[in-house]
């Protein structure tokens, strides 16, 4: 069994990199949903990219 702490923050390729990547992706997705709900515009339109 792998003894590395999968919640530890380590730079580079580590056992916890996939966990942190998923967590940060979920935060970004929720932030985009909140921006869209509050502003009534899509995230690209809100940022002026479309």
C-alpha positions in Angstrom: 0.0 0.0 0.0 1.2 3.5 -0.8 2.2 5.3 2.4 2.3 8.8 0.9 -0.2 11.3 2.3 -2.5 12.0 -0.7 -3.6 15.3 0.9 -0.1 16.7 1.3 0.8 19.6 -0.9 3.9 18.7 -2.9 5.2 20.3 -6.1 5.5 18.2 -9.3 4.2 14.7 -9.9 3.2 13.3 -6.6 0.5 10.9 -5.2 -1.7 13.8 -4.2 -1.5 15.8 -7.5 -4.6 14.2 -8.9 -6.6 15.0 -5.7 -5.5 18.7 -5.7 -6.2 19.0 -9.5 -9.7 17.7 -9.0 -10.4 19.9 -6.0 -9.3 23.0 -7.8 -11.2 22.1 -10.9 -14.4 21.8 -8.8 -13.8 25.2 -7.2 -13.3 26.8 -10.6 -16.5 25.2 -11.9 -18.6 26.3 -9.0 -17.1 29.8 -9.3 -18.1 29.9 -12.9 -21.7 28.8 -12.0 -21.9 31.5 -9.4 -20.7 34.2 -11.8 -23.3 33.1 -14.4 -26.1 33.0 -11.8 -25.3 36.4 -10.3 -24.6 38.3 -13.6 -27.0 36.5 -15.9 -24.3 36.1 -18.5 -22.0 33.3 -19.4 -18.5 33.4 -18.1 -16.9 34.3 -21.5 -19.4 37.1 -22.0 -18.9 38.3 -18.5 -15.2 38.6 -19.1 -15.8 40.4 -22.4 -14.3 37.6 -24.6 -17.4 37.2 -26.8 
